[in-house]
Amino acid sequence: MFVCGQSEIGLNVNYSRLDAFHGVEYTHAFKRYSIHAGLDVGVNRTYLQKRFFPRIITGFSYAAVQKEKFKLQPIIQYSYAPLLFNKENRTFAHYHELSTGIRWRYGKKWKIGQTLLVGALWERSFNAIYQRSKTSTTLGYTAQIDFSYAF
């Protein structure tokens, strides 16, 4: 049975070029199309370095393969993460990532899944040498495992 308008709420752990993250994600499906939004927190920087490192995520996917208990979805995802570099002068680094990849889910109500993404990662921060903001680009990647509940 394919449900139009099904929602999912889930917990995830993922590893990216920036940090290891954990967080929550909400997904809403419209037949074969899905949109998702989430909030992650960087484990290393938030808990070990004591610098709060949130990441906001949004994305879109299409169920290329959709069975009763299994979905295989190409995915496009954008994320934004601000990081406070220096508390004294309030210097931030801003990370923008645009990725594409593949996501699979298995289960009916309770689901397990994995997402693999690769794309561009832009870092914008203040450069003390040049006394202005600079942007650098590199390859970004994310590997995510998640557990969700459909309602």
C-alpha positions as CSV (number, residue, x, y, z in Angstrom):
1,M,0.0,0.0,0.0
2,F,1.4,3.4,-1.0
3,V,0.4,6.2,1.2
4,C,0.0,9.8,-0.1
5,G,1.0,12.3,2.6
6,Q,2.9,10.0,4.9
7,S,5.2,11.6,7.5
8,E,8.3,10.3,9.3
9,I,10.2,11.6,12.3
10,G,13.6,10.1,12.9
11,L,17.0,10.2,14.6
12,N,20.2,10.0,12.8
13,V,24.0,9.8,13.2
14,N,26.2,10.9,10.3
15,Y,29.8,11.6,9.5
16,S,30.8,14.4,7.1
17,R,33.9,16.4,6.3
18,L,33.0,18.9,9.0
19,D,32.3,16.7,12.0
20,A,30.4,13.7,13.3
21,F,26.8,14.8,13.8
22,H,23.6,13.5,15.5
23,G,20.2,14.9,15.1
24,V,16.5,14.7,14.2
25,E,14.8,14.8,10.8
26,Y,11.2,15.2,9.6
27,T,10.2,13.8,6.2
28,H,6.9,14.2,4.4
29,A,6.1,12.0,1.3
30,F,3.8,13.0,-1.6
31,K,3.4,9.7,-3.5
32,R,6.9,9.1,-4.8
33,Y,8.4,12.5,-3.9
34,S,9.6,13.4,-0.4
35,I,10.9,16.6,1.3
36,H,12.9,16.6,4.5
37,A,14.2,19.0,7.0
38,G,16.5,18.4,10.0
39,L,18.7,19.8,12.7
40,D,22.0,18.1,13.6
41,V,24.6,19.0,16.2
42,G,28.3,18.4,15.7
43,V,29.6,15.9,18.3
44,N,33.3,16.8,18.4
45,R,32.9,20.6,18.4
46,T,29.8,20.8,20.6
47,Y,30.6,18.3,23.3
48,L,34.5,18.0,23.3
49,Q,35.5,21.5,22.2
50,K,32.6,23.3,23.9
51,R,31.6,25.3,20.8
52,F,28.0,24.8,19.8
53,F,28.0,23.6,16.1
54,P,24.4,23.2,14.7
55,R,23.6,22.2,11.1
56,I,20.3,22.9,9.4
57,I,19.4,20.5,6.6
58,T,16.7,20.5,3.9
59,G,16.3,18.2,0.9
60,F,14.3,16.5,-1.8
61,S,14.1,12.9,-2.9
62,Y,12.3,10.7,-5.4
63,A,11.4,7.1,-4.7
64,A,12.9,5.4,-7.9
65,V,12.2,2.0,-6.3
66,Q,9.3,1.7,-4.0
67,K,8.1,-1.6,-2.6
68,E,5.9,-2.4,0.4
69,K,8.8,-2.2,2.9
70,F,11.7,-0.8,0.8
71,K,12.5,2.5,-0.9
72,L,15.5,3.5,-2.9
73,Q,15.7,7.3,-3.5
74,P,18.1,9.6,-5.4
75,I,18.4,12.7,-3.2
76,I,19.5,16.4,-3.3
77,Q,20.3,18.0,0.0
78,Y,21.4,21.5,1.2
79,S,22.9,22.2,4.6
80,Y,24.1,25.2,6.5
81,A,26.3,25.2,9.6
82,P,27.6,28.2,11.5
83,L,30.7,27.8,13.7
84,L,31.9,30.4,16.3
85,F,35.7,30.5,15.7
86,N,36.6,33.1,18.3
87,K,34.4,34.0,21.3
88,E,36.3,37.3,22.0
89,N,35.7,39.0,18.6
90,R,32.6,36.9,17.6
91,T,34.3,35.5,14.4
92,F,32.1,32.9,12.6
93,A,32.8,30.4,9.9
94,H,29.7,29.6,7.7
95,Y,29.6,26.3,5.9
96,H,27.2,25.7,3.0
97,E,26.9,22.3,1.4
98,L,25.0,21.2,-1.7
99,S,25.1,17.4,-2.2
100,T,23.5,14.6,-4.2
101,G,23.4,10.9,-3.5
102,I,21.3,7.9,-2.7
103,R,19.1,7.0,0.2
104,W,17.4,3.7,1.1
105,R,14.8,2.9,3.8
106,Y,13.6,-0.5,5.0
107,G,10.4,-1.1,7.1
108,K,6.7,-0.2,7.4
109,K,6.1,1.9,10.5
110,W,9.6,1.6,12.1
111,K,12.3,2.1,9.5
112,I,16.1,1.9,9.2
113,G,18.0,3.6,6.5
114,Q,21.2,4.9,5.1
115,T,22.1,8.0,3.1
116,L,25.3,8.5,1.1
117,L,26.0,12.0,-0.3
118,V,28.8,13.8,-2.2
119,G,28.9,17.4,-3.4
120,A,30.4,20.9,-3.0
121,L,31.2,22.4,0.4
122,W,31.8,26.2,0.8
123,E,33.4,27.7,3.8
124,R,33.1,31.5,4.3
125,S,35.1,33.0,7.1
126,F,37.0,36.1,8.1
127,N,40.6,36.0,7.1
128,A,42.9,37.9,9.5
129,I,45.7,38.2,7.0
130,Y,43.6,39.9,4.3
131,Q,41.2,41.6,6.8
132,R,38.2,40.5,4.9
133,S,35.9,37.5,4.4
134,K,37.2,34.7,2.1
135,T,35.3,31.8,0.6
136,S,37.0,28.4,-0.1
137,T,35.4,25.4,-1.9
138,T,36.2,21.8,-1.4
139,L,34.6,18.3,-1.9
140,G,31.9,17.5,0.8
141,Y,30.6,14.1,1.7
142,T,28.2,12.6,4.2
143,A,27.4,9.1,5.3
144,Q,24.3,8.8,7.5
145,I,22.4,6.0,9.3
146,D,18.9,6.8,10.6
147,F,16.0,5.2,12.4
148,S,12.5,6.6,11.9
149,Y,8.9,6.2,12.6
150,A,6.2,6.7,10.0
151,F,2.8,8.1,10.9
